[in-house]
Amino acid sequence: MTKPTPPRTPSALKLQITQAEWEQLYKNGLVQAKVKGTAKELDPFPVVKLFYPAGSGTWLLTEIEPDDPEIAWAVADLGMGFPEFGAVCLQELAEFKALPGFVSNVTGSSRPRRPSPATSKRPAARAKSSKAFRIPRSQKGSDAP
């Protein structure tokens, strides 16, 4: 029996995540929870793109934690050229929305056709923290800017 999708959190509503997007994020989280820590971990397509047009931050949300829907998993690119995959707190992003211009959408031509290279090798153990980002292998120990 599948768990029913929880209602959208106040943070998700502030971020303008639609019910359909919320359901897909939750579904991805349920599927991922079953295979977490195994070689069968999934690499789902991003469901929601959050970005700040006046800055350089972009978050591609792929799933939410079934037991804590305020935690989403995302590829985050804060404009420094080093996109990272990890957990992000939706409440923190919703508070950031207080700045004018924060936008939530993934529609039409902006929808990716394949998973991001930044998520191709997920960490086996995933912490529940907005600071749980990993450094891609290609950047570990690199002195390149």
Rosetta silent file (secondary structure, phi, psi, omega in degrees, C-alpha in Angstrom):
SEQUENCE: MTKPTPPRTPSALKLQITQAEWEQLYKNGLVQAKVKGTAKELDPFPVVKLFYPAGSGTWLLTEIEPDDPEIAWAVADLGMGFPEFGAVCLQELAEFKALPGFVSNVTGSSRPRRPSPATSKRPAARAKSSKAFRIPRSQKGSDAP
SCORE:     score description
SCORE:     0.000 S_00000001
   1 L     0.000  130.718 -178.090    0.000    0.000    0.000 S_00000001
   2 L   -84.856  139.131  176.490    1.393    3.379   -1.015 S_00000001
   3 L   -67.453  140.079  176.368    1.516    6.212    1.480 S_00000001
   4 L   -69.952  148.548  178.865   -0.776    9.100    0.529 S_00000001
   5 L   -65.257  127.930  177.894    0.979   12.261   -0.581 S_00000001
   6 L   -69.219  157.443  177.307    1.187   14.670    2.351 S_00000001
   7 L   -63.222  153.034  177.802   -0.276   18.133    1.856 S_00000001
   8 L   -60.128  138.425  178.830    2.106   20.737    0.502 S_00000001
   9 L   -73.917  160.249  176.200    4.011   22.425    3.275 S_00000001
  10 H   -55.499  -35.384  178.293    3.683   26.191    3.767 S_00000001
  11 H   -63.050  -43.555  179.826    7.210   26.471    2.338 S_00000001
  12 H   -63.471  -38.013  177.976    6.196   24.587   -0.816 S_00000001
  13 H   -65.726  -41.802  178.512    3.202   26.872   -1.232 S_00000001
  14 H   -63.837  -33.649  179.664    5.406   29.967   -0.862 S_00000001
  15 L   -82.056    1.586  178.197    7.778   28.540   -3.473 S_00000001
  16 L    61.456   35.672  174.785    4.800   28.058   -5.828 S_00000001
  17 L   -79.314  123.024 -176.353    5.359   24.311   -6.169 S_00000001
  18 L   -72.264  164.831  178.554    2.205   22.950   -7.796 S_00000001
  19 H   -61.252  -42.045  179.714    0.275   19.968   -6.453 S_00000001
  20 H   -63.093  -42.431  177.906    1.361   17.849   -9.446 S_00000001
  21 H   -65.241  -41.569  179.118    5.027   18.764   -8.880 S_00000001
  22 H   -60.554  -44.204  179.498    4.674   18.069   -5.139 S_00000001
  23 H   -62.954  -40.342  178.966    3.198   14.634   -5.848 S_00000001
  24 H   -67.938  -42.151  176.794    6.051   13.781   -8.243 S_00000001
  25 H   -58.904  -43.404 -179.897    8.688   14.968   -5.737 S_00000001
  26 H   -66.653  -43.321  178.475    7.047   12.813   -3.052 S_00000001
  27 H   -60.077  -45.026  177.679    6.783    9.806   -5.375 S_00000001
  28 H   -60.549  -39.878  178.532   10.485   10.127   -6.256 S_00000001
  29 H   -64.354  -40.725  178.310   11.299   10.320   -2.535 S_00000001
  30 H   -63.445  -45.539 -179.706    9.311    7.166   -1.754 S_00000001
  31 H   -63.732  -44.310 -178.892   11.009    5.202   -4.525 S_00000001
  32 H   -64.690  -36.813 -178.680   14.446    6.487   -3.500 S_00000001
  33 H   -60.674  -32.812 -179.226   13.832    5.636    0.178 S_00000001
  34 H   -70.034  -27.117 -175.120   13.409    1.956   -0.753 S_00000001
  35 H  -116.315    7.074 -177.845   16.832    1.756   -2.440 S_00000001
  36 L   -57.017  133.773  178.043   18.792    4.336   -0.411 S_00000001
  37 L    82.513    6.459  178.777   22.325    3.203    0.344 S_00000001
  38 L  -116.146  172.184  177.401   22.338    0.480   -2.315 S_00000001
  39 L   -70.067  -10.943 -177.761   23.734    0.238   -5.813 S_00000001
  40 L   -92.379   11.129  178.305   20.147    0.602   -7.076 S_00000001
  41 L   -55.602  144.785 -175.694   19.814    4.263   -6.041 S_00000001
  42 L   -94.339  165.079  176.322   17.982    6.261   -8.672 S_00000001
  43 L  -131.426   76.002 -174.829   18.884    9.451  -10.484 S_00000001
  44 L   -70.808  157.843  175.334   15.504   11.054  -11.218 S_00000001
  45 L   -68.028  149.267  173.897   15.011   13.988  -13.526 S_00000001
  46 L   -60.507  142.603 -179.815   14.553   17.368  -11.826 S_00000001
  47 L  -102.664  -38.698 -176.620   10.906   18.156  -11.159 S_00000001
  48 E  -130.286  135.800  174.234   11.132   21.809  -10.083 S_00000001
  49 E  -110.447  121.631  175.204   13.601   24.524  -11.001 S_00000001
  50 E  -110.526  133.939  177.985   13.976   27.351   -8.504 S_00000001
  51 E  -150.514  161.010  179.869   16.093   30.318   -9.461 S_00000001
  52 L  -118.001  100.098 -173.055   16.797   33.910   -8.571 S_00000001
  53 L   -62.054  -25.122  179.995   17.019   35.945  -11.785 S_00000001
  54 L   -84.232   -5.725  179.081   18.694   38.915  -10.078 S_00000001
  55 L  -130.087 -149.003 -177.278   21.438   36.635   -8.760 S_00000001
  56 L  -128.792   11.078 -178.340   22.986   33.406   -9.770 S_00000001
  57 L   -82.035  133.273  175.984   21.357   30.750   -7.557 S_00000001
  58 E  -139.037  134.059  177.504   19.568   27.810   -9.172 S_00000001
  59 E  -126.089  127.580  176.118   18.147   24.703   -7.480 S_00000001
  60 E  -108.089  102.873 -177.099   16.833   21.677   -9.418 S_00000001
  61 E   -79.831  131.256 -179.874   14.624   19.690   -7.010 S_00000001
  62 E  -109.573  -30.206 -176.154   14.421   15.952   -7.670 S_00000001
  63 E  -164.468  164.594  171.810   12.637   14.540   -4.604 S_00000001
  64 E  -120.057  155.570  176.855   11.498   15.210   -1.055 S_00000001
  65 E   -71.189  125.762 -179.172   12.121   13.107    2.029 S_00000001
  66 L   -61.298  -33.357 -177.550    8.961   11.071    2.690 S_00000001
  67 L   -88.512  -12.829  179.814    9.397   11.390    6.468 S_00000001
  68 E  -146.431   83.828 -174.295   10.308   15.091    6.429 S_00000001
  69 E   -66.390   -1.708  173.524    8.721   16.949    3.502 S_00000001
  70 E   -82.079  -10.305 -179.828   10.603   20.164    4.378 S_00000001
  71 E  -104.692  122.592  176.869   13.788   18.467    3.102 S_00000001
  72 E  -116.792  155.948  174.471   14.263   18.218   -0.659 S_00000001
  73 E  -104.739  134.884 -172.437   17.144   16.760   -2.660 S_00000001
  74 E  -153.304  157.292  165.536   18.469   19.031   -5.358 S_00000001
  75 E   -91.955  122.008 -179.014   21.319   19.976   -7.628 S_00000001
  76 E  -113.287  130.631  174.264   22.279   23.450   -6.445 S_00000001
  77 E  -124.766  107.377 -177.758   24.352   25.878   -8.486 S_00000001
  78 L   -91.498   16.867  173.796   25.031   29.057   -6.560 S_00000001
  79 L    88.025   11.306 -179.390   26.827   30.603   -9.506 S_00000001
  80 L  -101.254    4.796  178.325   30.371   29.658   -8.569 S_00000001
  81 L    84.598   10.911 -178.828   30.736   27.035  -11.287 S_00000001
  82 L  -129.950   76.436  178.388   30.496   24.069   -8.913 S_00000001
  83 L   -63.759  142.062 -177.997   26.994   22.535   -8.960 S_00000001
  84 E  -132.981  150.091  175.895   26.463   20.134   -6.080 S_00000001
  85 E  -104.696  134.209  177.942   23.853   17.540   -5.199 S_00000001
  86 E   179.005 -173.761 -179.116   22.517   17.399   -1.671 S_00000001
  87 E   -82.940  144.774  176.829   19.723   18.110    0.763 S_00000001
  88 E  -138.048  142.207 -179.972   18.158   21.554    0.977 S_00000001
  89 E   -86.926  120.313 -179.026   15.618   22.900    3.446 S_00000001
  90 H   -64.032  -32.373  179.049   12.520   24.210    1.660 S_00000001
  91 H   -62.908  -40.989  177.570   11.813   26.527    4.573 S_00000001
  92 H   -63.523  -41.693  178.179   15.201   28.219    4.076 S_00000001
  93 H   -66.462  -37.722  179.500   14.495   28.661    0.367 S_00000001
  94 H   -65.885  -35.930  177.232   11.016   30.021    1.130 S_00000001
  95 H   -68.676  -34.781  176.405   12.531   32.578    3.500 S_00000001
  96 H   -63.610  -29.148 -178.822   14.974   33.555    0.744 S_00000001
  97 L   -60.615  -15.899  178.582   11.935   34.200   -1.442 S_00000001
  98 L   -57.071  -23.658  174.628   11.350   37.354    0.593 S_00000001
  99 L   -75.753  137.212 -177.865   13.715   38.978   -1.898 S_00000001
 100 L   -65.490  142.008  173.545   11.775   40.090   -4.988 S_00000001
 101 L   101.812   -3.474  179.672   12.142   38.033   -8.132 S_00000001
 102 L   -68.879  129.588 -171.030   12.585   34.488   -6.768 S_00000001
 103 E  -125.315  143.479  176.248   10.974   32.193   -9.344 S_00000001
 104 E  -123.257  119.766  173.230    9.845   28.580   -9.348 S_00000001
 105 L  -173.727  149.748  164.718    9.270   26.746  -12.609 S_00000001
 106 L  -145.205  104.034 -177.837   10.230   23.933  -14.907 S_00000001
 107 L  -139.152  153.081  172.699    8.143   24.086  -18.039 S_00000001
 108 H    45.955 -119.244 -172.817    8.425   23.275  -21.699 S_00000001
 109 H   -71.315  -14.554  179.049   11.908   23.801  -23.089 S_00000001
 110 H   -83.705   -7.800  179.593   13.494   24.291  -19.651 S_00000001
 111 L   -74.676  127.654 -177.288   12.660   20.702  -18.644 S_00000001
 112 L   -67.452  153.232  179.479   15.831   18.565  -18.783 S_00000001
 113 L   -96.182  -15.749  178.973   16.028   15.611  -21.142 S_00000001
 114 L  -151.532  162.172  179.065   18.392   13.557  -18.975 S_00000001
 115 L   -60.878  153.641 -179.688   19.683   13.548  -15.409 S_00000001
 116 L   -70.419  141.429  176.018   22.334   16.085  -14.523 S_00000001
 117 H   -59.699  -26.555 -179.740   25.981   14.948  -14.614 S_00000001
 118 H   -67.408  -20.406 -179.358   26.307   16.414  -11.104 S_00000001
 119 H  -105.664    7.445 -173.558   23.936   13.710   -9.784 S_00000001
 120 L   -64.908  -27.051  177.368   25.354   10.769  -11.717 S_00000001
 121 L  -126.893   95.550 -178.024   27.138    9.367   -8.658 S_00000001
 122 L   -77.389  147.782  174.978   25.046    9.881   -5.552 S_00000001
 123 L   -68.355  143.557 -178.297   26.581    9.532   -2.109 S_00000001
 124 L   -66.764  -44.358  179.220   25.631    6.259   -0.421 S_00000001
 125 L  -102.089  125.384 -176.905   24.798    7.872    2.926 S_00000001
 126 L  -115.616  118.456 -179.065   22.606   10.955    2.669 S_00000001
 127 L   -83.642  154.284  177.636   22.338   13.256    5.682 S_00000001
 128 L   -94.376   79.066 -179.606   19.249   15.327    6.458 S_00000001
 129 L  -152.953  144.577  177.707   20.850   18.750    6.365 S_00000001
 130 L   -71.477   -7.741  178.485   20.791   21.679    4.009 S_00000001
 131 L  -104.152   21.627 -175.052   24.591   21.573    4.245 S_00000001
 132 L   -91.919   33.200 -179.651   24.836   17.976    3.001 S_00000001
 133 L   -79.053  148.335  178.867   26.249   18.827   -0.401 S_00000001
 134 L  -108.073  159.053  176.412   29.040   16.709   -1.827 S_00000001
 135 L   -95.497  122.246  178.884   32.011   17.759   -3.906 S_00000001
 136 L   -57.129  145.922 -177.908   31.976   16.070   -7.338 S_00000001
 137 H   -52.948  -37.450 -177.063   34.944   13.742   -7.901 S_00000001
 138 H   -65.020  -15.328 -177.960   36.240   15.872  -10.742 S_00000001
 139 H  -107.144  -11.901  179.954   36.762   18.732   -8.296 S_00000001
 140 L   -67.281  129.684  176.534   38.289   16.876   -5.333 S_00000001
 141 L    69.742    9.366 -179.336   41.931   17.738   -4.899 S_00000001
 142 L   -88.693  135.534  176.688   41.893   19.982   -7.927 S_00000001
 143 L   -94.234    0.634 -178.287   43.800   23.242   -7.780 S_00000001
 144 L   -70.878  145.011  179.975   42.038   24.547  -10.874 S_00000001
 145 L   -68.979    0.000    0.000   39.836   27.628  -10.324 S_00000001
